[in-house]
C-alpha cells in the first residue's frame, strides 16, 4: 500500500518482480548496527555478533518478502494482476493492477500475508523448542540468556514474525488488519466505499497516535526513535487518505469493461495466410502498425505477427503460413474492468491488448487511447 517511484530489481520468483528502493539499504545498515550489540550479549561466542546481525537483518526482510508473496500469490489466484513487490524504508508492499472486486476477495488477499508470518512463527517455534526446550527458547526469543548462533537466529526469526503478525493485524487501513476490517464492513453493509472510509478513518486515528507517540519520544530522550514513529505515522495517514480517494475513483469507474471501449472490428490477419501476402496486404498497407492479431478460422487467437519477423520471413520463405511466425500476445478478457485496464502494465508497455472472450476468440482490441478517453469521461466533473 506504500511506496512509489523507481526501485532496483533484486530477483524474480513465480514471475513476480521483487525490487528495493534505495531507502532499504539505509534501514538494512541501521538494523545491522542496532542488532550487533544485542546479539553479542546473547551469543555464547560474542565475536559472532556482527555475523548474527547481518543474517538476522536478511531473515527479517526475507520474512517481509514471504509475507508479500502470500498476498501476491492469493491475489493472482483471485485474478488480480500483480505488478511486483518492493521493499522500502518501512517494510514492503505488493503492487497490484486493481483493487479487490468483492469483500471475500479482499479478505482472502489481506489475510494471506499474516498467515505466512503465523506459519513461519509456528514452524520456527517448533524447531526451536525441539532444539533447546520451551523455557530456554522463550528466553532466547526475548534476547535473554545465551545460545549458539543457529539457536539465537531461529528464536529471533520467530520473534520478528510474531511482531510482524501483531502489527499487521492492527485494524487500521492500509495495514492488513485494516483491510480485513474493511472486508468485514463491506460484507455487512454492501458498500465498498463506505467500508473503505470506515477502515481508513481507523487508519488515520492510528497514524495520529503514532505521530503523537513520536513527538513524546522526541521530547524525551529518544529523538531518533521518535522521528521514526512520526514518519511511520505520516506515511500510514497519507496512505489511508489516498485509499479513500482511490475508492471514490473506483466507484466512478464501476460498470465499464473492455467490451464497452474496445474496437470491436479490429484488422486481423488469417492464420493460414502466406507470410508474403500478409506482408504485402497488411504491413505495407498499414505502415504505422507494428503488429497485427492473427486469428484462426474459428476466431481463436493464434498470436500476434510483428512487422520485423514477417518482413524477414517474407524474403526467405513467403509461402509459410503466418501462424508459424506468430509470437505470444498479451490478452485481456472482454469483461475486464476499466480500473484493471488503467493499471495494466502490458497495456502501457505495448499500447494495445487483444480482448478475448472465455473461449479465447478475439472480440476486439483495447488501446491506451481508448482507456484514456474512457477515464476522462468517467472522472470529468459532473
C-alpha positions as CSV (number, residue, x, y, z in Angstrom):
1,X,0.0,0.0,0.0
2,X,3.0,2.3,0.3
3,X,5.9,3.3,-1.8
4,X,6.2,4.5,-5.3
5,X,8.9,5.6,-7.7
6,X,11.7,3.5,-9.1
7,X,13.3,0.5,-7.5
8,X,16.2,-1.7,-8.0
9,X,15.3,-5.3,-9.0
10,X,16.7,-8.0,-6.7
11,X,15.2,-11.1,-8.3
12,X,12.0,-12.6,-9.8
13,X,10.1,-15.5,-8.4
14,X,6.8,-17.0,-9.7
15,X,7.0,-14.4,-12.4
16,X,6.8,-11.6,-9.8
17,X,9.5,-8.9,-9.7
18,X,11.0,-8.1,-6.3
19,X,12.8,-4.8,-6.0
20,X,14.1,-2.5,-3.4
21,X,14.1,1.3,-3.0
22,X,17.3,2.9,-2.1
23,X,15.9,3.7,1.4
24,X,16.0,0.0,2.1
25,X,19.8,-0.1,2.1
26,X,19.8,2.6,4.9
27,X,17.4,0.6,7.1
28,X,19.4,-2.5,6.4
29,X,22.5,-0.8,7.7
30,X,20.7,0.6,10.7
31,X,19.3,-2.9,11.5
32,X,22.7,-4.5,11.5
33,X,24.2,-1.7,13.7
34,X,21.2,-2.0,16.1
35,X,21.3,-5.8,16.4
36,X,25.0,-6.3,16.6
37,X,25.4,-5.5,20.3
38,X,22.2,-7.3,21.2
39,X,23.4,-10.5,19.6
40,X,26.8,-10.0,21.0
41,X,25.3,-10.1,24.5
42,X,23.2,-13.2,23.7
43,X,25.6,-15.4,21.8
44,X,27.9,-17.8,23.7
45,X,30.6,-16.5,21.3
46,X,30.2,-12.7,21.4
47,X,32.5,-12.4,18.4
48,X,29.7,-13.7,16.2
49,X,27.5,-10.7,17.0
50,X,28.1,-8.9,13.6
51,X,27.6,-12.1,11.6
52,X,24.4,-12.8,13.5
53,X,23.2,-9.2,12.9
54,X,23.7,-9.5,9.2
55,X,21.9,-12.8,8.9
56,X,19.1,-11.6,11.2
57,X,18.6,-8.5,9.1
58,X,18.2,-10.6,5.9
59,X,15.9,-13.0,7.8
60,X,13.7,-10.1,8.8
61,X,13.4,-8.7,5.3
62,X,13.1,-12.3,4.0
63,X,10.0,-12.6,6.2
64,X,8.6,-9.4,4.8
65,X,9.1,-10.7,1.2
66,X,7.4,-14.0,2.1
67,X,4.6,-12.0,3.7
68,X,4.1,-10.0,0.5
69,X,4.4,-13.2,-1.6
70,X,1.5,-14.5,0.4
71,X,-0.6,-11.5,-0.7
72,X,0.7,-11.7,-4.3
73,X,0.0,-15.4,-4.9
74,X,-3.5,-15.3,-3.5
75,X,-4.2,-12.1,-5.4
76,X,-3.1,-13.8,-8.6
77,X,-5.3,-16.7,-7.8
78,X,-8.2,-14.3,-7.5
79,X,-7.5,-12.9,-10.9
80,X,-5.7,-9.7,-9.8
81,X,-2.6,-8.8,-11.9
82,X,0.4,-8.5,-9.6
83,X,2.9,-5.9,-10.9
84,X,5.6,-6.6,-8.3
85,X,6.8,-6.4,-4.7
86,X,9.0,-3.6,-3.4
87,X,11.0,-3.3,-0.2
88,X,11.5,0.2,1.2
89,X,12.3,2.0,4.5
90,X,9.3,0.8,6.5
91,X,8.9,-2.7,5.1
92,X,7.4,-3.9,1.9
93,X,4.3,-3.7,-0.3
94,X,2.7,-5.6,-3.2
95,X,1.7,-3.6,-6.3
96,X,-1.5,-4.8,-7.9
97,X,-3.2,-3.6,-11.0
98,X,-6.6,-3.1,-9.3
99,X,-8.4,-3.2,-6.0
100,X,-10.5,-6.2,-4.9
101,X,-13.9,-6.7,-6.6
102,X,-15.6,-8.4,-3.7
103,X,-15.4,-8.4,0.1
104,X,-14.5,-12.1,0.1
105,X,-11.6,-11.4,-2.4
106,X,-10.4,-8.6,-0.2
107,X,-10.5,-10.7,2.9
108,X,-8.6,-13.6,1.4
109,X,-5.8,-11.4,-0.1
110,X,-5.4,-9.4,3.1
111,X,-5.3,-12.5,5.3
112,X,-2.7,-14.3,3.2
113,X,0.3,-12.1,4.4
114,X,-0.3,-12.5,8.2
115,X,-1.0,-16.2,7.6
116,X,2.6,-16.6,6.2
117,X,4.0,-14.9,9.3
118,X,2.0,-17.2,11.5
119,X,3.2,-20.3,9.7
120,X,6.8,-19.2,9.9
121,X,6.4,-18.5,13.7
122,X,4.8,-21.8,14.3
123,X,7.4,-23.8,12.4
124,X,10.3,-21.8,13.9
125,X,8.9,-22.2,17.4
126,X,8.5,-26.0,17.0
127,X,12.1,-26.3,15.7
128,X,13.5,-24.0,18.5
129,X,11.7,-25.9,21.2
130,X,12.9,-29.2,19.9
131,X,16.5,-27.9,20.0
132,X,16.7,-26.1,23.3
133,X,13.4,-26.7,25.2
134,X,10.4,-24.4,25.8
135,X,11.8,-22.3,28.7
136,X,15.2,-21.6,27.1
137,X,13.7,-20.9,23.7
138,X,11.4,-18.3,25.3
139,X,14.4,-16.6,26.9
140,X,16.3,-16.6,23.5
141,X,13.2,-15.2,21.7
142,X,13.4,-12.2,24.1
143,X,17.2,-11.9,23.6
144,X,17.8,-13.0,27.1
145,X,20.2,-15.8,28.3
146,X,22.8,-17.2,25.9
147,X,22.8,-19.6,23.0
148,X,24.5,-20.8,19.9
149,X,24.3,-18.8,16.6
150,X,21.7,-21.1,15.0
151,X,19.5,-21.2,18.2
152,X,19.5,-17.4,18.6
153,X,18.7,-16.8,14.9
154,X,15.8,-19.2,15.0
155,X,14.4,-17.5,18.1
156,X,14.9,-14.1,16.5
157,X,13.0,-15.2,13.4
158,X,10.1,-16.4,15.4
159,X,10.0,-13.2,17.5
160,X,10.1,-10.9,14.5
161,X,7.4,-12.8,12.7
162,X,5.2,-12.6,15.8
163,X,5.8,-8.8,15.8
164,X,5.0,-8.6,12.1
165,X,1.9,-10.6,12.6
166,X,0.6,-8.5,15.5
167,X,1.5,-5.2,13.9
168,X,-0.1,-6.0,10.5
169,X,-3.3,-7.2,12.3
170,X,-3.9,-3.8,13.9
171,X,-7.3,-2.8,12.4
172,X,-6.0,0.4,10.8
173,X,-6.1,0.7,7.0
174,X,-3.9,0.2,5.0
175,X,-2.4,-2.4,7.3
176,X,-3.7,-5.9,6.7
177,X,-5.9,-5.7,9.8
178,X,-7.5,-2.6,8.4
179,X,-8.1,-4.4,5.1
180,X,-9.7,-7.2,7.0
181,X,-11.9,-4.7,8.8
182,X,-12.8,-3.1,5.5
183,X,-13.7,-6.5,4.1
184,X,-16.0,-7.3,7.0
185,X,-17.6,-3.9,6.9
186,X,-18.0,-4.2,3.2
187,X,-19.7,-7.6,3.5
188,X,-22.0,-6.4,6.3
189,X,-23.1,-3.2,4.5
190,X,-22.6,-4.0,0.8
191,X,-21.0,-0.6,0.4
192,X,-17.3,-0.8,-0.6
193,X,-16.7,3.0,-0.5
194,X,-18.3,3.3,2.9
195,X,-16.3,0.4,4.3
196,X,-13.1,2.0,2.9
197,X,-13.9,5.3,4.7
198,X,-14.5,3.4,7.9
199,X,-11.2,1.4,7.8
200,X,-9.3,4.5,6.6
201,X,-10.7,6.5,9.5
202,X,-9.3,3.9,11.8
203,X,-6.0,4.1,10.0
204,X,-5.9,7.9,10.3
205,X,-6.6,7.6,14.0
206,X,-3.8,5.1,14.5
207,X,-1.5,7.3,12.4
208,X,-2.3,10.2,14.7
209,X,-1.5,8.1,17.8
210,X,1.9,7.1,16.2
211,X,2.7,10.7,15.4
212,X,1.8,11.8,19.0
213,X,3.9,9.0,20.5
214,X,6.8,10.0,18.2
215,X,6.5,13.6,19.4
216,X,6.6,12.4,23.0
217,X,9.7,10.3,22.3
218,X,11.4,13.3,20.6
219,X,10.6,15.5,23.6
220,X,12.1,12.8,25.9
221,X,15.4,11.1,25.5
222,X,14.9,9.2,22.2
223,X,14.7,11.7,19.3
224,X,15.8,9.2,16.7
225,X,13.1,6.7,17.6
226,X,10.5,9.5,17.9
227,X,11.2,10.7,14.4
228,X,10.9,7.1,13.1
229,X,7.4,6.8,14.7
230,X,6.4,10.2,13.4
231,X,7.5,9.3,9.8
232,X,5.7,6.0,10.0
233,X,2.5,7.7,11.3
234,X,2.7,10.2,8.5
235,X,3.0,7.5,5.8
236,X,0.1,5.5,7.3
237,X,-2.1,8.6,7.4
238,X,-1.2,9.6,3.9
239,X,-1.9,6.0,2.6
240,X,-5.3,6.0,4.4
241,X,-6.3,9.3,2.9
242,X,-5.2,8.0,-0.5
243,X,-7.2,4.9,-0.1
244,X,-10.4,6.9,0.3
245,X,-9.6,8.9,-2.8
246,X,-8.8,5.7,-4.7
247,X,-12.1,4.1,-3.6
248,X,-14.0,7.1,-4.8
249,X,-12.3,6.8,-8.2
250,X,-13.0,3.1,-8.3
251,X,-16.7,3.7,-7.6
252,X,-16.9,6.2,-10.5
253,X,-15.3,3.6,-12.9
254,X,-17.6,0.8,-12.0
255,X,-19.7,-0.8,-14.8
256,X,-17.2,0.0,-17.6
257,X,-15.5,-3.0,-19.2
258,X,-13.1,-3.7,-22.0
259,X,-16.1,-4.7,-24.2
260,X,-17.5,-1.2,-23.7
261,X,-14.5,0.7,-25.0
262,X,-12.7,-1.7,-27.4
263,X,-12.5,-1.6,-31.2
264,X,-14.9,-4.4,-31.9
265,X,-13.8,-4.7,-35.6
266,X,-10.0,-4.8,-35.5
267,X,-7.9,-5.5,-38.5
268,X,-6.6,-9.1,-38.2
269,X,-4.6,-11.5,-40.3
270,X,-5.9,-15.0,-41.0
271,X,-3.6,-17.6,-39.5
272,X,-3.3,-19.6,-42.8
273,X,-2.4,-16.6,-45.0
274,X,1.0,-16.9,-46.6
275,X,3.6,-14.6,-45.0
276,X,4.4,-12.8,-48.2
277,X,0.7,-12.0,-48.7
278,X,0.4,-10.8,-45.1
279,X,3.5,-8.6,-45.6
280,X,2.1,-7.0,-48.8
281,X,-1.6,-6.8,-47.8
282,X,-1.2,-5.6,-44.2
283,X,2.3,-4.3,-43.2
284,X,2.9,-2.5,-46.5
285,X,-0.6,-1.1,-46.5
286,X,-0.7,0.0,-42.8
287,X,2.8,1.5,-42.5
288,X,2.5,2.7,-38.9
289,X,1.3,-0.6,-37.4
290,X,4.0,-2.6,-35.6
291,X,1.9,-5.7,-35.2
292,X,-1.5,-7.4,-36.0
293,X,-3.5,-10.0,-34.2
294,X,-3.5,-13.4,-36.0
295,X,-6.7,-15.4,-35.8
296,X,-7.7,-18.9,-36.8
297,X,-10.8,-19.6,-38.9
298,X,-13.0,-20.1,-35.8
299,X,-11.9,-16.7,-34.4
300,X,-9.4,-18.0,-31.8
301,X,-6.3,-16.0,-31.3
302,X,-3.2,-17.7,-32.8
303,X,-0.9,-14.9,-31.6
304,X,0.5,-11.7,-33.0
305,X,2.6,-11.0,-36.1
306,X,5.3,-8.4,-35.6
307,X,6.5,-6.4,-38.6
308,X,10.2,-7.3,-38.3
309,X,9.5,-11.0,-38.1
310,X,7.0,-11.0,-41.0
311,X,9.3,-8.9,-43.2
312,X,12.3,-11.2,-42.6
313,X,10.4,-14.4,-43.3
314,X,8.6,-12.9,-46.4
315,X,12.0,-12.6,-48.1
316,X,13.1,-16.1,-47.0
317,X,10.0,-18.3,-47.4
318,X,7.0,-16.2,-48.3
319,X,4.8,-19.3,-48.7
320,X,4.9,-20.2,-45.0
321,X,1.6,-19.7,-43.1
322,X,1.5,-16.7,-40.8
323,X,0.7,-18.9,-37.8
324,X,4.2,-20.3,-37.9
325,X,5.7,-16.8,-37.4
326,X,3.4,-15.6,-34.6
327,X,4.5,-14.7,-31.1
328,X,2.5,-14.8,-27.9
329,X,0.5,-11.7,-27.4
330,X,-0.9,-10.0,-24.3
331,X,-4.6,-10.6,-23.9
332,X,-7.3,-9.2,-21.7
333,X,-10.8,-10.6,-21.0
334,X,-13.7,-8.6,-22.5
335,X,-15.2,-8.3,-19.1
336,X,-12.0,-6.8,-17.6
337,X,-12.9,-3.6,-15.7
338,X,-11.8,-0.1,-16.7
339,X,-9.9,0.1,-13.4
340,X,-7.9,-3.0,-14.2
341,X,-7.1,-1.7,-17.7
342,X,-5.9,1.6,-16.3
343,X,-3.4,-0.2,-14.1
344,X,-2.3,-2.8,-16.7
345,X,1.4,-2.7,-17.2
346,X,1.2,-4.7,-20.5
347,X,-1.2,-2.1,-21.9
348,X,1.2,0.7,-21.0
349,X,4.1,-1.2,-22.5
350,X,2.5,-2.4,-25.7
351,X,-0.1,0.3,-26.3
352,X,-2.8,-2.2,-27.1
353,X,-4.2,-5.5,-25.9
354,X,-6.3,-8.2,-27.6
355,X,-9.7,-8.5,-25.9
356,X,-10.9,-12.2,-26.0
357,X,-13.9,-14.0,-24.7
358,X,-13.9,-17.0,-22.4
359,X,-13.3,-19.4,-25.4
360,X,-10.2,-17.4,-26.5
361,X,-11.9,-15.9,-29.5
362,X,-10.8,-12.4,-30.4
363,X,-13.6,-9.8,-29.9
364,X,-11.7,-6.6,-30.2
365,X,-8.6,-4.6,-29.4
366,X,-8.2,-2.2,-26.5
367,X,-5.7,0.7,-26.9
368,X,-4.2,3.1,-24.4
369,X,-6.0,6.0,-26.1
370,X,-9.4,4.3,-25.7
371,X,-8.7,3.7,-22.0
372,X,-7.6,7.3,-21.5
373,X,-10.7,8.7,-23.2
374,X,-12.9,6.4,-21.0
375,X,-11.1,7.6,-17.9
376,X,-11.5,11.2,-18.8
377,X,-15.2,10.8,-19.5
378,X,-15.8,9.0,-16.2
379,X,-13.7,11.2,-14.0
380,X,-14.8,14.5,-15.5
381,X,-16.6,16.8,-13.1
382,X,-20.4,16.3,-13.3
